[in-house]
Amino acid sequence: MRSLEADVEVAARSDAKVLITGETGVGKEVVARLIHSRSPRAGANMVTLNCAGLPDSLLESELFGHVKGSFTGAYRDKPGLLEMAPNGTVFLDEVGEMTPRMQAVLLRFLETGEIQRIGADRVHTRVNVRLITATNRKLEVEIASGAFREDLYFRLNVVRICIPPLRERVEDIAPLLTYYLGWYGQTHRIPTMEIAPDALDVLMAYAWPGNVRELKNVVERMVLKASGGVVRLADLPSDVVAKVPILVTEDASRLADAPRTSRADELATMMLKHRQSFWAAVYPAFMSRDLTRQDLRAIVQIGLEQTKGNYRLLVESFNMPVEDYKRFLSFLRKHDCHLPFQRFRSASAPLSAAPPLRAVVGGKG
């Protein structure tokens, strides 16, 4: 995301065309608006149009406008979006959904800057706009199949910004949850809630196929359902809980039963009793392949037995800074060593006994 921020700054400093790619729901329009707001065109309008699902005639009319009488229902002259943002920015979302005909029309506009309204017999005007486009399709694949024009792709792909899906930036999940808890708490006039650690573990492990858009919807559902100021495991949507691999797969149970080795006991003792950090005692040995995945799983198992399944306390027990929590979980998941915490929790322990999120995360989020 730091690299993405740098790309946004580069794009904002120029008038070059920008192509934003990424899965549905990652925030492509958010990035487009950020580029516009930081650019010299920020004082002018930014207009947006989603190209998906619009027939050619309607899409062309929306972009270029039409003259009175050009088709049924055209009772007056209507300017297009391209005319409504003079010296500003036009954002075309899902440009990969355009038909070949509309691709040719857009290409001609990019080459000339001329606007000819539907039904007009001559060019109406020329406009000075900055074009930002976005798509969730892989345009290189679409070009190979003949569905997208290569010449248009080269016109659009001047500055390329790729937004990674939420599952590839796990460290963003907790700050986004905190932000939207506050947002929807204010929207629905409910005191800002916190998330119990076991509920947060599930949300951090979820793949978020709908990305940030899905996360927003899930948070709103939790805010409306939860009570008592804390979002607990029971307040999470059942469809989210059911899809968390560490809760439902046989592999999770297998990982939790990882056999201990003398090496694992030795390293766990170094951390739990002699106060050595995980990053100094275990990480280098694992990365140099002196430790196996079985060893690492056994070390994590020893720690979770000490903390009764609490990964946040495990971070502290393994002498890592509190803010390394997300980094540690990401490392374990990457190497298939994240164990299901439920196996280590006491069945009688109430969820309310878990410390609130704010008390653990601190100011760095």
Buried (B, 14 or more C-beta within 10 A) or exposed (E): EEEBEEBBEEBBEBBEBBBBBBBEBBBBBEBBBBBBEBBEBEEBBBBBBBBEEBEEEEBBBBBBBBBEEBEEEBEEBBBBBBBBBEEBBBBBBBBBBBBEEBBEBBBEBBEEBBBBBBBBEEEBBEBEBBBBBBBBBEBEEBBEEEBBBEEBBEBBBBBEBEBBBBBEBBBBBBEBBBBBBBBBBEEEEBEBBBBBBBBBBBBBBBBBEBBBBBBBBBBBBBBEEBEEEBBBBEBBBEEBBEBBBBBEEEEBEEBBEBEBBEBBEEBBEBBBEEEBBBBEBBBEBBEEEEBEEBBBBBBBBBBBEBBBBBBBBBBBBBBBBEBBBBBBBBBBBEEEBBBBBBBBBEEEEEBEEBEBBEEBBEEEB
